[in-house]
Amino acid sequence: METQTERQNAGGARPAHETILLVEDDPVVLNTTARVLNRLGYAVLPYESAREALATARLCGDKIHLLITDIFMPEMNGDRLAKKIWQHLPDLRVLFMSGYDGGVLAGVCESAPHFVSKPFTPQELADKVRTILNG
């Protein structure tokens, strides 16, 4: 089913053109989220590993417009990943995502104000991403 954002893009609005670095340790969530973002016109760099995503961020630099990362991951949490990337890309915008509620997240996610709770709908993701990028 086509989202409102997709309809707007098809109807003459400027299509999405930004590149998103997507980091999620659950392959199903990673692939589903990447597909949604691709359909919206974004270039997506999907990674299950925070360390691999960090290496890509260092290589691609200013070609990345947004980092979307799970907060809780095995090797490095999303907050730490964002802080490491900000050392090289201080203006990069970040969207954190998690299946945990706000009480669990207190103190873990202090770096960025943008958050989406899993599970989210494609429309919720599209709206949140566009709002952040239009910032």
LUMDREN-374054 format. One record per residue: x, y, z of N, C-alpha, C, CB in turn. Coordinates in steps of 0.02 Angstrom, whole numbers, plus 50000, padded with zeros to 5 digits. Atoms other than C-alpha are relative to their C-alpha. Glycine has a CB too. Example, Ala and Ser with C-alpha at 12.3 -4.5 7.8 and 13.67 -1.06 7.14 Angstrom:
BEGIN
500454994150000506154977550390500455006050000499505000150062/499584994149997506844994750357499615005550037500205002349929/
END
This chain:
BEGIN
500424994150000500005000050000500445006250000499525000050061/499624993950007500665017249953499875004750059499835003549933/500074995449944500995029550095499855007049974500645000050043/500144993050018500505047850097500645003249972499745003950061/499374997150023502335052650075500164997649930500584998250047/499885002650067502495041149924499535003449950499904992349999/500484996750044500915048849849500225007249987499294999950031/499764993150009501615066349879500595000149952500195003150067/499425000350044503245061449796499794998749928500504994650024/500235001650067502325053949648499615005849969499574993750001/500424994650024501215069249636500385006449984499495001550050/499634994150020502615081449598500435003050054499545005049975/499564997449948503405085149766500694997249989499734998250071/499325002350009505265083549773500104993150031500505005150031/499915006749972505685065049793500584999950049500114994849944/499455000949953506795059349934500644998749961499854994350051/499375000950035508615059749884500584998850049500155006149957/499475000549951509595058350046500234992750010499765002850067/499725006549983510695043950104499934998950075500744999549978/500115001849930510265035050266500434994050018499254998450012/499625005449971511445024350368499544996650051500695002550033/500495003649959510325011050447500364994450037499424997249956/499655005049959510975000350591499504996650046500575003350041/500495004049962509904986350665500254992950002499295000549967/499725006749994510494969650733499504994449983500254998950070/500505005050020508854960650692499925000349924499305001450036/500014999850073508964955850507499305001149970500274993649974/500684998950026507064955650484499825007450003499494995750039/500144992849991506864973350553500445004149953500115002150074/499534996550044508404979050456499744999949928500704996950004/500225000750070507764972350289499335003449987499954992749982/500654996850008505984978350314500065007650000499524997750056/499904992849995506524995750366500365002749938500395001850064/499644998050060507754996850221499545000249939500604995349987/500475000150056506384991950098499535006050001499594993550001/500454994349993505205005250165500365006449979499745000750073/499624993950016506555018650153500185000349926500645000350042/499855000250072507055013049977499395002049959500244992949979/500614998350036505245014249919499845007450003499414996050029/500114992849992505215032049984500525004149960500035001950073/499514996650042506705036049873500685001250033499735006449979/499364999049966508105036150002500504994749978499914999850076/499465004950007509775027849970500154997550070500665003249965/499935002949933510015015850115500644995850003499394995750019/499415004049985511635008850185499844995950062500655004550010/500235004049943511004994450295500564995750030499434995549978/499505004049965512104986150427499704996850062500595004450019/500175003449938511824973250563500525001550054499944992449989/499444998949954513484978150643500145007550008500634996449975/499844993049987513814994950726500725001649978499925001550075/499304998850020515684993050693500075000949924500464994250024/499994999250073515404990650506499685006649979499644994149966/500324993750015514225005450503500465005950015499345000750039/499524994849981515525016050592500545000749947500324998550068/499494999950053516835011350461499725003349937500254992849985/500314997050059515625016050322499915007550010499334996749985/500104992849986515225032750405500665003749992499735001050071/499354996850007517085036650411500205000649926500534996150039/499834999950071517275032350226499555004649959499974993049971/500494996350041515685040350158499925007350021499334996550003/500024993149975515745055850267499365003749985500565003749972/500564995450010514625069850208499474997549951500255006549977/500515002850044513665058650088499424997050040500314994549955/500525002749956512655052250237499625005850032500304995250054/500414994549974511195063250290499664998350066499475001749949/500365002049940510415053050430500244993150022499244999949988/499865006549970510885038850547499374997850035500625000350051/500555003149963509455027650602500304993850033499384998149953/499695005549965510035015750736499574997450057500675002150026/500295003249942509335003350859500415002450060499984992149994/499634997949940509795008451036500374994250031499525003150051/499695005749967510144991151106500264995049948499514996650048/499685004750045511384980951004500574996650037500265003549934/499515003949962512634967651058500705003050008500064993449969/499304997949996514314975351017500105007350019500344998749935/499954992849985513974994051035499295002849997500485003749949/500684997450003512375002951082499965006049953499765002050071/500114994750048511615015950968500255006850022499285000549983/499764993649973512045030651081500765000549991499805000750074/499275000050008513885025951081500205000549927500314993650032/499874999650071513855023250893499915007149975499534995249961/500124993150022513095040450865500565004650023499325002650027/499464995749973514405048650977500654999049961500114998650074/499395001450039515815040050881499955003049930500134992549996/500094997250067515095045350713500035007650003499334997749969/499994992749993514855063250775500715002750006499595002150060/499304997849999516745064150802500235001849930500454994650031/499814998850070516895063750612499485004249962500114993449964/500554996550033515195070650561499565003450052499574994949958/500354996949944514635082750697499295002449985500395005750026/500664997550017513095088750602499514994549979500065005049945/500435005550022512395071550561499394999450046500384993350000/500625000949962510585069450615499924992650016499395002749961/500075006949976510105053850712499274998750021500484998650059/500655002549976508485044150737500134993450036499494999149940/499945006149961508535031350876499344996149996500195001550073/500595004249998507345016550876500114994450051499844997049930/499965005449951506945003551007499304997250012500315002550066/500625003349979505624991151060499875000950074500024992849982/500084998849928505884996251242499665006650011500684999850035/500354993849985504845009651325500485005250029499434998750048/499604994349977505475026551385500334998950067499585006050003/499715001249934505765020751565500654996149996499514996450044/499405004050009507035007951509500565004149967499854993749958/499524996250038507875020651396500325005750038499675002749939/499734994349962508195033851530500744999050013499615000850066/499285000349989510045037451534500394996349947500134996950065/499665003850052510445026051387500055004149936499644993349986/500054996350063509935037551246499975007450015499374997849960/499984993049980510515054951291500235004549943500465000950058/499674996150052511285060551125499545003749952500434995649962/500424997050051509815064751013499275000050022500084996449933/500704999549979508015070151036499524995949959499795007149999/500465003550045507295059650895499984992650014500215001249927/500095007049981506565042750935499364997449967499964999150077/500605003450024505355030350856499974993250035500014999249921/500105006249963504635015650951499814994449952499455000950053/500165005950040504634998350872499454996150036500634995549989/500064999750073503564991950798499695006749979499574994149975/500274993850028503185007150691499714998549931500545005649996/500295000950067502155008950533500465003449949499275002949997/499624996550051502935013850368499865007549999499854997049931/500174992950000501995030350379500335003750059499245000950004/499664996949943502665034050554500745001149985499914995650063/499294999450017504435030750493500105005449947500274993349974/499944995050053504185041150335499925007050027499474998749945/500124993449972503485055850432500585002250045499355000150040/499464998349953504835055250566500645001749962500134994050049/499394998950040506265053950439499965006749963500114994249950/500064993850038505595068150332500045006150046499335000249962/499984994549952505345079350485500725001350022499574998450061/499304999249978507135076250544500425003049944500294993150023/499594997650055507895079050373499825007249980499934995349941/500204993150015506895094950345500215004850055499245000349990/499784996749939507475100150520500085007150001500574997450018/
END
